[in-house]
Amino acid sequence: MARELRIPKALAALPAPVRWLAPPVALTCAVVALLGSWSSAASDVEAPRPTGRAAEHCRALAAALPQELLGRQRQDLSPASPYVAAWGDAPRTVLRCGVERPEELNGEHAADWSPTVDDVTWWSQKLDDGGYRFVTTMRAAYVEVTVPKGAARNPFDPAAALTPVVKANIPG
């Protein structure tokens, strides 16, 4: 015995083409909005363009970076670059290798807190959003780790965890 499909009165009042097209249109809009939010989040990272030996060191670093950082999985960014890596999604920790020397190192921020871990010195800068930026100093290529507020229990933890791989691939 066939069951009869009951359509709510509000939907039954709509013309048939509207009833048939509404679910696929709503689904398509949701997918487009979701993909748009993913692509805008992933594309807001500017990839550095190191040259010469710095580029070689950065490619070696990229090959050695972990798939997991402090319990957060590595994420693919678009467009892909061997000079950029990210862990987590929102907020995410981002490493960029081959960045230019920060201009702030020439000014009043040059004396800001710069912890050294296993012979790798990380110059630090507190960002306006409450996160931190750490940049290696005295290495063959500058490596930047940006840790947004909430991405780690202690903002320095990601930089400290990446120190061994940076030291092994970016000579001092």
C-alpha positions in Angstrom: 0.0 0.0 0.0 1.5 3.3 -1.0 1.9 6.0 1.6 0.7 9.5 0.7 3.2 12.3 1.1 1.7 15.1 3.2 2.9 18.6 2.2 2.5 21.4 4.8 -0.2 23.9 3.8 2.3 26.8 3.6 4.4 24.9 1.0 1.3 23.6 -0.8 0.3 27.2 -1.5 3.5 27.8 -3.5 3.7 27.0 -7.2 5.2 23.5 -7.9 8.4 24.9 -9.5 9.2 26.9 -6.4 8.6 23.9 -4.1 10.9 21.7 -6.3 13.7 24.3 -6.7 13.8 25.7 -3.2 15.8 22.8 -1.6 18.5 22.6 -4.3 18.9 26.4 -4.4 19.2 26.6 -0.6 21.8 23.8 -0.6 23.8 25.5 -3.4 23.8 28.8 -1.5 25.0 27.1 1.7 27.8 25.3 -0.2 28.9 28.5 -1.9 28.9 30.4 1.4 30.9 27.7 3.1 33.5 27.5 0.3 33.7 31.2 0.2 34.5 31.4 3.9 37.1 28.7 3.6 38.9 30.3 0.6 38.9 33.7 2.2 40.4 32.3 5.4 43.0 30.4 3.6 44.0 33.0 1.1 44.7 35.8 3.6 48.3 34.6 4.2 50.8 36.3 1.9 53.5 33.9 0.8 57.1 35.2 1.0 59.3 35.0 -2.0 62.8 34.1 -0.8 65.6 33.7 -3.2 69.0 31.9 -3.3 70.2 30.1 -0.2 67.2 31.4 1.9 64.8 29.7 -0.6 66.8 26.4 -0.3 66.7 26.5 3.5 63.0 27.3 3.5 62.2 24.4 1.2 64.1 22.1 3.5 62.2 23.5 6.5 58.9 23.0 4.7 59.7 19.3 4.1 60.6 18.8 7.7 57.6 20.6 9.3 55.4 18.4 11.5 51.8 17.4 10.5 50.7 18.1 14.0 51.7 21.1 16.2 50.6 21.1 19.8 47.6 18.8 19.0 46.5 20.8 16.0 46.6 19.3 12.5 48.4 20.9 9.6 46.1 22.6 7.1 46.5 23.0 3.4 46.4 26.6 2.3 45.4 28.0 -1.1 47.3 28.8 -3.0 49.9 26.3 -1.8 53.4 27.6 -1.1 56.5 25.8 0.2 57.1 28.9 2.3 53.9 28.9 4.3 52.4 26.3 6.7 49.4 26.5 9.1 48.1 24.4 11.9 44.5 24.4 13.2 41.7 26.3 11.5 40.1 29.1 13.6 42.3 30.5 15.0 45.3 29.0 13.2 49.0 29.2 13.8 50.9 30.2 10.6 54.6 29.8 9.8 56.1 31.8 6.9 59.7 31.2 5.9 61.8 33.7 4.0 60.1 36.8 5.2 61.8 40.2 5.0 63.6 41.4 8.2 60.9 43.1 10.2 61.3 46.9 10.1 60.4 47.0 13.8 63.8 45.5 14.6 65.3 48.9 13.6 63.2 51.0 16.0 61.9 51.0 19.6 60.7 47.4 19.3 64.2 46.1 18.8 64.5 45.6 22.6 61.2 43.8 23.0 61.2 40.4 24.6 63.3 37.9 22.5 63.5 34.5 24.1 66.2 32.1 23.0 65.4 28.4 22.8 68.1 25.9 22.0 70.3 28.7 20.3 67.3 30.0 18.2 66.3 33.6 19.2 62.7 34.6 18.5 62.0 38.3 18.4 58.4 38.8 19.6 55.7 41.4 18.9 52.3 41.6 20.5 49.6 42.1 17.8 46.6 44.4 18.0 44.2 41.4 18.0 45.9 40.0 21.2 48.0 37.5 19.3 51.8 37.4 18.8 54.2 37.3 16.0 57.6 35.6 16.5 60.5 36.0 14.1 63.8 34.3 14.2 66.9 36.5 14.3 70.5 35.7 13.3 69.6 32.9 10.9 70.2 32.4 7.2 66.5 33.1 6.6 63.9 34.8 8.7 61.1 32.5 9.9 57.9 34.1 11.2 55.3 32.3 13.4 52.0 34.1 13.9 50.0 32.9 16.9 46.5 34.5 17.1 44.8 35.0 20.4 43.4 31.6 21.5 45.5 29.5 19.2 47.7 28.2 22.0 47.6 28.1 25.8 50.8 30.1 25.9 51.4 32.2 22.7 55.1 31.2 22.6 54.5 27.5 22.7 54.2 27.0 18.9 57.5 28.9 18.2 59.2 26.9 21.0 57.8 23.6 19.6 59.1 24.5 16.1 62.5 25.5 17.3 64.2 22.1 16.7 63.1 21.9 13.1 64.0 25.5 12.5 67.5 25.0 14.0 68.0 21.9 11.9 67.1 23.5 8.6 67.9 27.2 8.9 71.5 27.7 9.8 72.5 30.4 12.3 
